[in-house]
Amino acid sequence: MTMQAAATDAQAGSNNAVHSELGSPALAGGELAAISPKFAEGYARIRDVTDRDGACPAWAKALYMACAAAVRGQPELTLREMTRSRELGLSLSDARGASLAVLISRGEATYNAFARAIDQAFDIAADQSSEPIPDFSLDRQAALDYFQSYFGFVPDYIEVMADNAPRALEGYVLMRQWSLAENMLDAKHVELLLCTINAAEFSSRFVNIHANGARNAGASEAEITEAVVCAIPISGVASWLPGADGIMEGRQ
């Protein structure tokens, strides 16, 4: 153990965080404390929120951060947080469910990177299916009805797809129905990880959408706030302002 880490452990009875117990190697090894103890303690207090059980369980917040790190193209952090999440209780089925939320949110390349992190963290290869796909019956009106029920109205951007690419709208709805309502991962956690992803990408609009989705799935304001705070280790404190804007817009 380094001198800085030992010194930090000695502070366990104070108001300070125990840096060696947190998920950041730069904190745990004393690297940040060697530059600035004050800065290190500030970051450690943020990691106290992101790395420990709070309004959200620690395993879920590690998963949210793994998702956001994959979206931001940070493979080392993706694997580290995925591994921490597994160690804290994440199941393989929930991890796979999260991977499809990542795919619908940010596309196939990001999904591939995230899925490989799951394989490494769980030391297992992804399953392959040769079973026939069931016939999923869906038409334009049923797709529009889905968005009406989710948002309380049909957004203009959905109308554009319905009018000009209705087959794509069918696909979007099928993916969205499974990702948010039928996923092995609880709908609340799916919405919260999407809050983290969108805060990490500085998108208040989509934080707003998914904060409202999280509320509808039973999330508290504290859970939504913790999910947005989870973007800070990925994208810095700059992620907090658009994230907070999204939270507050949803309250209105």
N, C-alpha and C positions, 0 to 999 in steps of 0.2 A: 504494500500500500504506500502511496506517495505521502510526503509530509503534508501536502495540502489536503489530501483526502482524509488523513488522520486528524488534522486540525478541524476539518469540517465535521467529522463524526463526533468530536468532542463538544460540538455546539448543539448536540441533539436535544439537550434539555432547555435550550433557549428558543427564541422565536424563529431562529434561522432554520432553513431547510437542511436535510441531511443529504448532501450532494452525492455521496457515494451510493445512495439507494435509488437514484433517478436514472432515466433511460438515456441520458446524454453522456457519451464517453468524455466529451470535453469538460463536463461538470464532474463526473465521477472520478476522473484521473487528476483533477486539479489544474488542468490547463488554463481554464478561464480565470480561476482564482489567482493564478500566478501573474496574470496580466492586471486584473482588477477584482479584488474581493467583493467590492460593492456591486459591480456589474454581474459577477458570477452569482451573487446572492439574489439579485433581481431576477435573473433568468431561472434560477433554481425555484423561485416561488411560482413562476409561471409553470415550470415542469411539475411542481407539486400538484397543480390543477390538472395538467394533462396526463400525468403518469400514475396518479393514485385514485382509488375509489372516491367518488364524490357524488354529485347528482347522477352522473353516468359511471358505470363500472369501469375500472382501469383497463380491462381487456378490450372493451368497446372503443375507448379513446385511442388505444394503441392501433386498433384496426382503422379508425378514422384517419389517423396520421399516416398509416401505411398506404391507404387509398390516395390521399392527397399527395404523398411523396411520389407515388407512381405517376400520377397525373402531371406532376411538375418535372418528371424525368430525373428522379433522384434514387437510383437503384439501391445504393448502399443503405440509405435511410428506409426505403421501402422494406427491404429484407429485415433490417434490425427491428422495426416496429412490428412487422408481421410475426417475427420470432417471439418478441415480447408478448404480443397478443396471444399467441398459442400457449406460451408458458403461463399466462394469466387465466387461461380457460377457454379461449376461442376454439370452437369445434371446426372440423374440416368442412362440414356442410355449410356452416355459416360463412366461412371464408370463401367457398365457391359461390355462395349466393352474393356476397359482396363483389366478387369479380364481375358478375353480370351487371350489377349496378354501375361499376366502373366502365364497362363496355358501352352501355347505353348513354352514359354521361360523356365519355371522351374517346370512344372509338376502339378499333381493333388492336392497333399497335400498343396502346396503353394497357388494354386488357391482357395482351400477351405478356408484357413485362410484369404485370401484377400476378397473373396466373403462375408464371415461373417462380415468383417469390413464394407463393403458396406451396408449390412443389418442393422448394428447397427447405422452407420452414418446417413442413410436415414430413419431409423425406419420403415423398410418394409421387408417383406419376399420375397425371390426369387420366380419368376414365375416358373411354371412347365408346360410342353407342352405334350399333348397326340396326337398332329397332326402327320400324316404320314410324313416321311422324303422324300423329292423329290429325284428322281433318278439323281445323279450327275455322268455324263459320263466322264471318264478320263482313259487314258491308259499311258503306259510307255513313249511313244514318246511325248505325250502332256505334261507330267510332266517334261521331259527334256527340252522341248521348253520353259516352264515357267521359269526355272532357267536360261536358255540362255538369255531370255529377261530381267530378273532381274539383273543378274551379268554381262552380256555380254559374258559369257562362262559358261560351266557346271563344277562345282567344282568336284574334285576327290571323295570327300565323298558322293556326290550325285550319281555319277556313281556306287559306291559300293552298295548303297541301291537299285539303279535301277536294278543292275545285280543279287542281291541276295535276296532282299525283296521288289519286285515291288509293292505289295499291300500296304506296309507301306509307300512307296514313294507317292502313290496316296493319302493316308491319310494326309501325311505331306503337300503336295501341297494344298489340300482343306483347311486345317487349316491355312496355310500361306496366301493363297489368301484372305480368309475372314479377317484374323487378320490385314493384312497390306493394303489391297485395298478396302475392302467392309465394314469395321468396322464402327459402329456409331461414334466412335472417329476418328477424322481426321488422315489420314495416317502420316502426319508430327508429330503429338503428339505421335502416336504409336512408330515411329522410335526413337523419342527423349526419351521416357520413357524407351525404351530398351537400349539406351545409358546410362541412369542413372543406370539401373539395372546392366549392365555389368561393368560399372566403379566401382560400389559398390562391385562387386565380383572380381575386379582386373583383368579383362579380356580385354586386349588391342585389341585382335583379333576381338572380337565381338563388341566392341565399334567402331572399324574401319568399320565393315560391316554395322552397323546401322547408323553411322555418314554419310556414303555414301548414305544409304537409305534415311536419312533425307534430305540430299542435293538434291537428286532426287525428293523428295516430296516438295521442295521449302524452306527448312530451311536455314537460314543464319548461318554464322560461329559463330556469337554471340549467337544465339539460341542453337546451338550444345554445345558451351562452357558452357552456363548456365546450360544445362541439365547435363553435367558432373560434374559441381560444386555442383549440387544437391545431388551427392553421398557423399559429405563430411560429412553432419550431420548423415549419415547412417554408413559409414565405415571409417571416419576420412580422414585426408589429404593424407594418403597412397593411397587412391583411385584416387587421382589427377594424379599421374605419369602414371599409365597404361591408364587412361582416356585420358590424353593429348597425349600419344603415339598413341592411336587409332585415335584421331582427326587428328594428323599430318600425319599419314600413309595414311589416306583417301585423304588428300590434294595431296599426291604424285601420 
